[in-house]
Amino acid sequence: MPNTYEKLAKYFDTLPAGFPPTPDGLELRILERLFTPQEAELALHLTLLNQDVQSIARQAGLSVEETSVLLEGMLQKGLIGAAGSEGKGTRYGISQFVIGFYEGQVNRLDEGMAKLFEEYAPFFFEHSSWKKVPQLRTIPIKRAIAITHEVLPYMQMDEIVRMNEDIAVRNCVCRQEQQILGKGCDCPMETCMTFGSAARNTVEHNIGRMITKDEAMEIVKQAQAAGLVLQPANSQNPMVVCMCCSCCCGVLRQIKADPNPGKLVANPYVTQYDPSNCIGCMACVEICPMAALTENAQGGVSFAQERCIGCGLCVGVCPSGALQLVSRAELAQPKIPKNTVNTYVNLSKARGLGNLASNAWVILRSLLRQTFSR
């Protein structure tokens, strides 16, 4: 008979983002470090649809008091999600692995947990649906986009900031992890932004702080100067934007290891390189996160377009105009889901999770509250 942690691991793997099992049970060791046996058992009764304490207690066969204590403890440990509504109290729901309870460990990581995550990340990326339906996308820095065509609002960081009233910033869990392991970089730490209800939850759970729109854009400016890639959640109305370096970010590191990183991101732009205008300053080589631009044996620059993820960082530092960001061909344009609901439905489709209509309805009901509360 499977134990509670095995049941919980299998349950996480039925969620849209997945939690694939390893041959040696590495995913079980992650759960054992994060969840007590009582928490793991209770988590089996949580769903993507947030529920009140009474409903969860009834399903778990526990008292309301015991259930409330366990849920609040899990919430404070970053293991589950919650939302409050006037007159209804707090409602709790399951969190996926990524994006979910891994990010919930920001400011809580220790060396043992960091090592487990580091070991599991390549397996997760290879065996989950990420390569088919990424949960994050890449948007270019604004100064890299030539004003020759309509630029959609959800492809501009300043527009994402402008349309949100509640904005929070918190530390990057990936850079924290790498620093714990002695592999970190000196890029800014406080860069990951959340919006709307996600921002309010960030502050309520003491893992970040509220900021103004001007502060948000200043953080973006500093992040871009440090060569960080802007990665919002893969929807037109993202609740999170990560600012990532290719030396620490779990996603970018896995993408960079692939021979064709450009196929693993959702971005309508790619870089074009004109060697006749290049002055060989190598600024683009130094800042490119995917090694799409490299110095060749002749002392010039070589460009591998299949490695370009369209972040625009190279265009921003090129002094000669040898690089420019252009739109992909119409047929190659990625379809950005309208909201998180559709992103999760697409993940479910990619993984072939049972009755799609049923899954979509659960996902829709659990996320509509977050989508429209912003």
Secondary structure as the mmCIF struct_conf table of DSSP 4:
data_model
#
loop_
_struct_conf.conf_type_id
_struct_conf.id
_struct_conf.beg_label_comp_id
_struct_conf.beg_label_asym_id
_struct_conf.beg_label_seq_id
_struct_conf.end_label_comp_id
_struct_conf.end_label_asym_id
_struct_conf.end_label_seq_id
HELX_RH_AL_P HELX_RH_AL_P1 THR A 4 THR A 14
BEND BEND1 LEU A 15 LEU A 15
TURN_TY1_P TURN_TY1_P1 PRO A 16 ALA A 17
HELX_LH_PP_P HELX_LH_PP_P1 PRO A 20 THR A 22
TURN_TY1_P TURN_TY1_P2 PRO A 23 ASP A 24
HELX_RH_AL_P HELX_RH_AL_P2 LEU A 26 LEU A 34
HELX_RH_AL_P HELX_RH_AL_P3 PRO A 37 ALA A 43
TURN_TY1_P TURN_TY1_P3 LEU A 44 HIS A 45
BEND BEND2 LEU A 48 LEU A 49
STRN STRN1 GLN A 51 ASP A 52
HELX_RH_AL_P HELX_RH_AL_P4 VAL A 53 ALA A 60
TURN_TY1_P TURN_TY1_P4 GLY A 61 GLY A 61
HELX_RH_AL_P HELX_RH_AL_P5 VAL A 64 GLN A 76
TURN_TY1_P TURN_TY1_P5 LYS A 77 GLY A 78
BEND BEND3 LEU A 79 LEU A 79
STRN STRN2 ILE A 80 SER A 85
TURN_TY1_P TURN_TY1_P6 GLU A 86 LYS A 88
STRN STRN3 GLY A 89 ILE A 94
HELX_RH_PI_P HELX_RH_PI_P1 PHE A 97 PHE A 101
TURN_TY1_P TURN_TY1_P7 TYR A 102 TYR A 102
HELX_RH_3T_P HELX_RH_3T_P1 GLU A 103 GLN A 105
TURN_TY1_P TURN_TY1_P8 VAL A 106 ARG A 108
HELX_RH_AL_P HELX_RH_AL_P6 GLU A 111 HIS A 127
BEND BEND4 SER A 128 SER A 129
TURN_TY1_P TURN_TY1_P9 TRP A 130 LYS A 132
BEND BEND5 VAL A 133 VAL A 133
BEND BEND6 GLN A 135 GLN A 135
STRN STRN4 LEU A 136 LEU A 136
STRN STRN5 ILE A 139 ILE A 139
HELX_RH_3T_P HELX_RH_3T_P2 LYS A 142 ALA A 144
STRN STRN6 ILE A 145 ILE A 145
TURN_TY1_P TURN_TY1_P10 ILE A 147 THR A 148
BEND BEND7 HIS A 149 HIS A 149
HELX_RH_3T_P HELX_RH_3T_P3 PRO A 153 MET A 155
HELX_RH_AL_P HELX_RH_AL_P7 MET A 157 ARG A 162
TURN_TY1_P TURN_TY1_P11 MET A 163 MET A 163
BEND BEND8 GLU A 165 GLU A 165
STRN STRN7 ILE A 167 ASN A 171
HELX_RH_AL_P HELX_RH_AL_P8 VAL A 173 ILE A 180
TURN_TY1_P TURN_TY1_P12 LEU A 181 GLY A 182
BEND BEND9 ASP A 186 CYS A 187
BEND BEND10 MET A 189 MET A 189
STRN STRN8 GLU A 190 PHE A 195
TURN_TY1_P TURN_TY1_P13 GLY A 196 GLY A 196
HELX_RH_AL_P HELX_RH_AL_P9 SER A 197 GLU A 204
TURN_TY1_P TURN_TY1_P14 HIS A 205 ASN A 206
BEND BEND11 ILE A 207 ILE A 207
STRN STRN9 GLY A 208 ILE A 211
HELX_RH_AL_P HELX_RH_AL_P10 LYS A 213 ALA A 225
TURN_TY1_P TURN_TY1_P15 ALA A 226 GLY A 227
HELX_LH_PP_P HELX_LH_PP_P2 LEU A 228 LEU A 228
STRN STRN10 VAL A 229 PRO A 232
STRN STRN11 ALA A 233 ALA A 233
BEND BEND12 ASN A 234 ASN A 237
BEND BEND13 MET A 239 MET A 239
STRN STRN12 VAL A 240 CYS A 244
TURN_TY1_P TURN_TY1_P16 SER A 246 CYS A 248
HELX_RH_AL_P HELX_RH_AL_P11 GLY A 250 ALA A 257
BEND BEND14 ASP A 258 PRO A 259
HELX_RH_3T_P HELX_RH_3T_P4 PRO A 261 LEU A 264
BEND BEND15 VAL A 265 VAL A 265
BEND BEND16 PRO A 268 PRO A 268
STRN STRN13 TYR A 269 TYR A 273
HELX_RH_3T_P HELX_RH_3T_P5 PRO A 275 ASN A 277
HELX_RH_AL_P HELX_RH_AL_P12 ALA A 283 ILE A 287
TURN_TY1_P TURN_TY1_P17 PRO A 289 MET A 290
STRN STRN14 LEU A 293 GLU A 295
TURN_TY1_P TURN_TY1_P18 ALA A 297 GLN A 298
BEND BEND17 GLY A 299 GLY A 300
STRN STRN15 VAL A 301 PHE A 303
HELX_RH_3T_P HELX_RH_3T_P6 GLN A 305 ARG A 307
HELX_RH_AL_P HELX_RH_AL_P13 LEU A 313 VAL A 317
BEND BEND18 PRO A 319 GLY A 321
STRN STRN16 LEU A 323 SER A 327
HELX_LH_PP_P HELX_LH_PP_P3 ARG A 328 ALA A 329
HELX_RH_3T_P HELX_RH_3T_P7 GLU A 330 ALA A 332
BEND BEND19 LYS A 338 ASN A 339
HELX_RH_AL_P HELX_RH_AL_P14 THR A 340 ARG A 351
TURN_TY1_P TURN_TY1_P19 GLY A 352 GLY A 352
BEND BEND20 GLY A 354 GLY A 354
HELX_RH_AL_P HELX_RH_AL_P15 LEU A 356 PHE A 372
TURN_TY1_P TURN_TY1_P20 SER A 373 SER A 373
#
